[in-house]
Amino acid sequence: MLLSLQPRGEASRAMLWCSPLLAALLTLLSGALLFALLGHPPLETLKVLLVDPLGDLYGVSELLVKALPILLCALGLAVVYNARIWNIGAEGQLLIGALAGSALAVNIIDWDSRWALVLTLLLGTLGGAAWAGLCAWLKTAFNANEILTSIMLNYIALNLLLFAVHGPLKDPEGFNFPESAMFGDATRLPELIEGLRVHGGFYFALLALVVVWVLLQKSFLGFQIKVLGLDRRAAGFVGFRDKKLVWIALLISGGLAGLAGVAEVTGPIGQLVPQVSPGYGYAAITVAFLGRLNPIGIVFASLLMALLYLGGENAQMAANLPQSITQLFQGMVLFFLLACDVLILYRPRLKLWARKPQLVSAKEEPAT
């Protein structure tokens, strides 16, 4: 190979924390170049994408609505990724949480009890945790790779949701649309500001932020999770039960993703529809790494990702750009983040030529 990577030794923590900012700047520059090649004015288009969506209070509230499910999923992923357990299934766990909570909500539409919402949220959270528990069981019992199992479970979860909205949970009075009936008022999260869609899930996100920060930074359990991620064998030598930690980390991650899903259907949507998530669980993976697996960093990364979702919708209407512009910017952010990390941790070396070993035949060996 003409190019090789050599470790730089101990990486600068300041550079690692500046890497997301550099990745965001490179994404903006690449986006501007792309818009220019497409025939759109770069600065004006970037303004439509990133500034105009926040022009009023309604836009800010929509930013929070988009950020809440991403934040909840990313906080759960921060826990498992600190343990080097690569859960890629937050999207499926979110969908199962929405499905489980909806299955209860459509059957208690007439309830007026305050417990209706509590039970719906609890069932959705447990549904997401149980879906992640399948990955934990497969990993601890059969040593199955959690990357593969969690990805495959995403597709199973999506098809279960589609089956539900086309079958048992389909609204009989919904004019044959694949959606459930609207939930009752007792199972809806309240609006924080009248006339805006930001809802009570905001408090769940704040609570999850505090709990995950305390777990990772101040608790002995969080210390065990980090040690498990640094060296699994060392964790075993000091008496940490790695299988138990795998279960705990995945259940926390799945539970938060399930809470994100059920908060969506009981909050801004109000019913179960196939488009519960436009890819929040996948976006949360980028957010978790962009925030350096730190709860505070994840908050800012979630807001940025939510802005890309809002800006993509705005650019589609105002600048006639394709809907996939959101996924394009998400991909560029992740690509530049990984590229910056590689160059911070490794030094590229160019090999101009490689000397091949010369074989000496038996006839050419000097006489002794």
Secondary structure, 3 states (H helix, E strand, C coil): CCEEEEECCCCCHHHHHHHHHHHHHHHHHHHHHHHHHCCCCHHHHHHHHHCHHHCCHHHHHHHHHHHHHHHHHHHHHHHHHHCCCCCCCHHHHHHHHHHHHHHHHCCCCCCCCCHHHHHHHHHHHHHHHHHHHHHHHHHHHHCCCHHHHHHHHHHHHHHHHHHHHHCCCCCCCCCCCCCCCCCCHHHCCCECCCCCCCECHHHHHHHHHHHHHHHHHHCHHHHHHHHHHHCHHHHHHCCCCHHHHHHHHHHHHHHHHHHHHHHHHHHHHCCCCCCCCCCHHHHHHHHHHHCCCCHHHHHHHHHHHHHHHHHHHHHHHHCCCCCCHHHHHHHHHHHHHHHHHHHHHEEEEECCCCCCCCCCCHHHCCCC
